[in-house]
Amino acid sequence: MWLVVYMTTKLPVRQQTDESIQEQLCSFGARLKELRLRRGWTMQELAARSGLSKAFLSRLESGGRQASIAAALTLSRVFDVSLASLFESRPMVQSCVIVRAADSVERSTNGLKYVPLSEAGRFFNLQPLRIKVSPSRRGNEHYRHDGEEWVYVLSGGLTLSLAGAMYDLEPGDAAHFESRLPHRLIARGDREAEVLLVASPVSSPPINLNLLNQHRAIPAFGLLPLPKRKAIVAASRPKKFPAKINLKKYQR
C-alpha cells in the first residue's frame, strides 16, 4: 500500500511538466500579441511583414501552436527584439491607471502639443489625449492609419479636414470617424484649439489600402481589435454635415 501511495505522488510530475510547457506557450503568445498591438499592427499586417500565415500567427497568440525556431527567429527580426525577450512573461495588468495632473508632461509632434491621459496603452485599446492645435501649424499634410478616432472640442474653433470634406467644430461639438480616411486637425481664427481625442488605433483589416501604410500624426501606444464601422461625425450644427447622415441619432 505504501508503494502505491509513493507512486501516485510521483506520477503528476509529467502533468506538471506539460502544464509548465503550456504556460510557456501562453506566455509566448501573450508576448507576441503585446508586441503586435503596441506597434498598432493587425494580424494581417504581421502576416504580411513576417511571411507567416494569419492562421498560424493566430494559433501562436492563443497558445494553441508551438513556434518553430525559424518562426521565432523571424518574429524577433520583424519586431526587432531579442529571441529571449519573446519568451518573457507578460507583467500583470493593472485594473485601474490614474494619471495625475501634476505628472502630465506635454509633448510636441507634427505641429501638435499633446498630453497622454493614460499610460496603459500596452494593455488597453483606447488612446486618450488632450491636444492643442496651433493656428500657425504649418503644412497641409493629412494622416491615415488603421482604427477610429473621436474628437471633442474643449475651446477654440477647430476644422476637421476628412477625406476632402471640411467640418467646422465649436466647443461642445464632437466628431467620430474612421482614421483610415485622410484627416487633419486645423485651428480656426487666431487662437489655438484644445480638444480631447480618443483613438482606438487598431480595428478591422484595411480595405483598398496598403496594409503597411500607417501614417500617424501622434504615435500609437496601445490597442485591441475593434469591429469595422462606418464613419460617423457628430456636431451641434447640422449644416456642416452631409445630408445623408441622421444627425439626431448622434447629437448629445
HURARA-V514303 format. One record per residue. SS is DSSP state (helix for helix, strand for strand, loop for the rest). PSI is psi in degrees with one decimal (none if undefined). OMEGA is omega as a letter, one per 30 degrees, with the letter a starting at -180 (none if undefined). Layout:
ss->SS psi->PSI omega->OMEGA
ss->SS psi->PSI omega->OMEGA
This chain:
ss->loop psi->-39.8 omega->l
ss->helix psi->-34.0 omega->l
ss->helix psi->-40.2 omega->l
ss->helix psi->-44.2 omega->a
ss->helix psi->-42.6 omega->l
ss->helix psi->-44.5 omega->a
ss->helix psi->-39.1 omega->a
ss->helix psi->-25.2 omega->l
ss->helix psi->-19.6 omega->a
ss->helix psi->-25.0 omega->a
ss->helix psi->-36.8 omega->a
ss->helix psi->-6.9 omega->l
ss->helix psi->-43.4 omega->l
ss->helix psi->-41.4 omega->a
ss->helix psi->-40.1 omega->l
ss->helix psi->-38.3 omega->l
ss->helix psi->-44.3 omega->l
ss->helix psi->-41.3 omega->l
ss->helix psi->-37.5 omega->l
ss->helix psi->-42.1 omega->l
ss->helix psi->-42.5 omega->a
ss->helix psi->-39.1 omega->l
ss->helix psi->-38.1 omega->l
ss->helix psi->-39.7 omega->l
ss->helix psi->-43.5 omega->l
ss->helix psi->-38.0 omega->l
ss->helix psi->-43.1 omega->l
ss->helix psi->-44.4 omega->a
ss->helix psi->-42.2 omega->l
ss->helix psi->-39.5 omega->l
ss->helix psi->-41.2 omega->l
ss->helix psi->-45.4 omega->a
ss->helix psi->-40.8 omega->l
ss->helix psi->-45.5 omega->l
ss->helix psi->-40.8 omega->a
ss->helix psi->-46.5 omega->a
ss->helix psi->-33.7 omega->l
ss->helix psi->-26.8 omega->l
ss->loop psi->-2.7 omega->l
ss->loop psi->28.5 omega->a
ss->loop psi->141.3 omega->l
ss->loop psi->168.2 omega->l
ss->helix psi->-36.6 omega->a
ss->helix psi->-37.0 omega->l
ss->helix psi->-43.1 omega->l
ss->helix psi->-38.2 omega->l
ss->helix psi->-41.2 omega->l
ss->helix psi->-36.4 omega->a
ss->helix psi->-35.4 omega->a
ss->helix psi->-21.5 omega->a
ss->loop psi->4.8 omega->l
ss->loop psi->150.4 omega->a
ss->loop psi->152.2 omega->l
ss->helix psi->-39.2 omega->a
ss->helix psi->-40.9 omega->l
ss->helix psi->-44.3 omega->l
ss->helix psi->-38.1 omega->l
ss->helix psi->-41.4 omega->l
ss->helix psi->-32.7 omega->l
ss->helix psi->-45.2 omega->a
ss->helix psi->-34.4 omega->a
ss->helix psi->-9.7 omega->a
ss->loop psi->7.7 omega->a
ss->loop psi->-3.7 omega->a
ss->loop psi->140.2 omega->l
ss->loop psi->133.0 omega->a
ss->loop psi->137.5 omega->l
ss->loop psi->166.0 omega->l
ss->helix psi->-41.6 omega->a
ss->helix psi->-43.2 omega->a
ss->helix psi->-42.4 omega->l
ss->helix psi->-41.3 omega->l
ss->helix psi->-40.6 omega->l
ss->helix psi->-45.2 omega->a
ss->helix psi->-36.7 omega->l
ss->helix psi->-34.8 omega->l
ss->helix psi->-43.2 omega->a
ss->helix psi->-42.3 omega->a
ss->helix psi->-7.5 omega->a
ss->loop psi->47.2 omega->l
ss->loop psi->164.5 omega->l
ss->loop psi->156.1 omega->l
ss->loop psi->-38.6 omega->a
ss->helix psi->-34.6 omega->a
ss->helix psi->-21.2 omega->l
ss->helix psi->-19.1 omega->a
ss->helix psi->11.6 omega->l
ss->loop psi->142.4 omega->l
ss->loop psi->141.5 omega->l
ss->loop psi->131.6 omega->l
ss->loop psi->158.0 omega->a
ss->loop psi->137.0 omega->a
ss->loop psi->131.7 omega->l
ss->loop psi->139.7 omega->a
ss->loop psi->-21.9 omega->a
ss->loop psi->131.3 omega->l
ss->loop psi->122.7 omega->a
ss->loop psi->130.1 omega->l
ss->loop psi->109.3 omega->a
ss->loop psi->144.6 omega->a
ss->helix psi->-37.6 omega->a
ss->helix psi->-21.9 omega->a
ss->helix psi->-6.3 omega->a
ss->loop psi->135.5 omega->l
ss->loop psi->121.4 omega->l
ss->loop psi->134.8 omega->a
ss->strand psi->165.1 omega->a
ss->strand psi->141.1 omega->l
ss->strand psi->139.6 omega->l
ss->loop psi->39.1 omega->l
ss->loop psi->9.2 omega->l
ss->strand psi->143.7 omega->l
ss->strand psi->132.1 omega->a
ss->strand psi->153.2 omega->l
ss->strand psi->117.7 omega->l
ss->strand psi->133.5 omega->a
ss->loop psi->9.7 omega->l
ss->loop psi->143.6 omega->l
ss->loop psi->21.1 omega->a
ss->loop psi->26.7 omega->a
ss->loop psi->-23.8 omega->a
ss->loop psi->-15.2 omega->a
ss->loop psi->-31.8 omega->a
ss->loop psi->165.1 omega->a
ss->loop psi->1.0 omega->a
ss->loop psi->145.0 omega->l
ss->strand psi->90.2 omega->a
ss->strand psi->137.1 omega->a
ss->strand psi->149.8 omega->l
ss->strand psi->123.7 omega->a
ss->strand psi->140.3 omega->l
ss->strand psi->125.2 omega->a
ss->strand psi->117.4 omega->a
ss->loop psi->140.8 omega->l
ss->loop psi->-17.0 omega->l
ss->loop psi->16.6 omega->l
ss->loop psi->127.9 omega->a
ss->loop psi->159.3 omega->l
ss->loop psi->176.6 omega->l
ss->loop psi->25.7 omega->a
ss->loop psi->135.9 omega->l
ss->loop psi->151.5 omega->a
ss->strand psi->150.5 omega->l
ss->strand psi->143.7 omega->a
ss->loop psi->166.8 omega->l
ss->loop psi->150.3 omega->l
ss->loop psi->-162.9 omega->l
ss->strand psi->158.7 omega->a
ss->strand psi->148.9 omega->l
ss->strand psi->126.6 omega->a
ss->strand psi->134.0 omega->l
ss->strand psi->125.2 omega->a
ss->strand psi->123.7 omega->l
ss->strand psi->-44.0 omega->a
ss->strand psi->159.6 omega->a
ss->loop psi->178.9 omega->l
ss->strand psi->135.3 omega->a
ss->strand psi->137.6 omega->l
ss->strand psi->126.1 omega->l
ss->strand psi->115.7 omega->l
ss->strand psi->117.3 omega->a
ss->strand psi->112.1 omega->l
ss->loop psi->42.9 omega->l
ss->loop psi->-8.3 omega->l
ss->strand psi->151.8 omega->a
ss->strand psi->128.4 omega->a
ss->strand psi->116.0 omega->l
ss->strand psi->126.9 omega->a
ss->strand psi->140.9 omega->l
ss->loop psi->168.9 omega->l
ss->loop psi->128.9 omega->a
ss->loop psi->-15.7 omega->l
ss->loop psi->155.1 omega->l
ss->strand psi->155.7 omega->l
ss->strand psi->139.6 omega->l
ss->strand psi->121.8 omega->a
ss->strand psi->161.9 omega->l
ss->strand psi->122.3 omega->a
ss->loop psi->1.2 omega->l
ss->loop psi->-22.5 omega->l
ss->loop psi->140.9 omega->l
ss->loop psi->127.0 omega->a
ss->strand psi->155.9 omega->l
ss->strand psi->141.7 omega->l
ss->strand psi->130.2 omega->a
ss->strand psi->128.3 omega->l
ss->strand psi->133.1 omega->l
ss->strand psi->148.9 omega->l
ss->loop psi->-157.2 omega->a
ss->loop psi->14.7 omega->l
ss->loop psi->152.7 omega->a
ss->loop psi->152.8 omega->l
ss->strand psi->135.2 omega->l
ss->strand psi->130.3 omega->a
ss->strand psi->156.8 omega->l
ss->strand psi->131.8 omega->l
ss->strand psi->127.7 omega->l
ss->strand psi->118.5 omega->a
ss->strand psi->144.8 omega->l
ss->strand psi->93.1 omega->a
ss->loop psi->-13.0 omega->l
ss->loop psi->132.1 omega->l
ss->loop psi->-145.6 omega->a
ss->loop psi->165.0 omega->a
ss->loop psi->143.8 omega->a
ss->loop psi->151.5 omega->l
ss->loop psi->122.8 omega->l
ss->loop psi->26.9 omega->l
ss->loop psi->151.1 omega->l
ss->loop psi->127.2 omega->a
ss->loop psi->-31.7 omega->a
ss->loop psi->8.5 omega->a
ss->loop psi->90.4 omega->l
ss->loop psi->102.1 omega->a
ss->strand psi->103.1 omega->a
ss->loop psi->145.3 omega->l
ss->loop psi->-37.9 omega->l
ss->loop psi->132.4 omega->a
ss->loop psi->141.8 omega->l
ss->loop psi->147.3 omega->l
ss->loop psi->33.6 omega->l
ss->loop psi->176.3 omega->l
ss->loop psi->132.2 omega->l
ss->loop psi->151.3 omega->a
ss->loop psi->139.6 omega->l
ss->loop psi->155.1 omega->l
ss->loop psi->150.9 omega->l
ss->loop psi->141.3 omega->l
ss->loop psi->158.4 omega->a
ss->loop psi->155.7 omega->l
ss->loop psi->134.8 omega->l
ss->strand psi->129.8 omega->l
ss->loop psi->129.8 omega->a
ss->loop psi->134.3 omega->l
ss->loop psi->170.0 omega->a
ss->loop psi->-6.0 omega->a
ss->loop psi->97.6 omega->a
ss->helix psi->-29.7 omega->a
ss->helix psi->-14.4 omega->a
ss->helix psi->-3.6 omega->a
ss->loop psi->154.1 omega->l
ss->loop psi->141.1 omega->a
ss->loop psi->-26.5 omega->a
ss->loop psi->-11.6 omega->l
ss->loop psi->132.3 omega->l
ss->loop psi->96.1 omega->a
ss->helix psi->-33.4 omega->a
ss->helix psi->-30.0 omega->a
ss->helix psi->-26.7 omega->a
ss->helix psi->-10.0 omega->l
ss->loop psi->141.5 omega->a
ss->loop psi->none omega->none
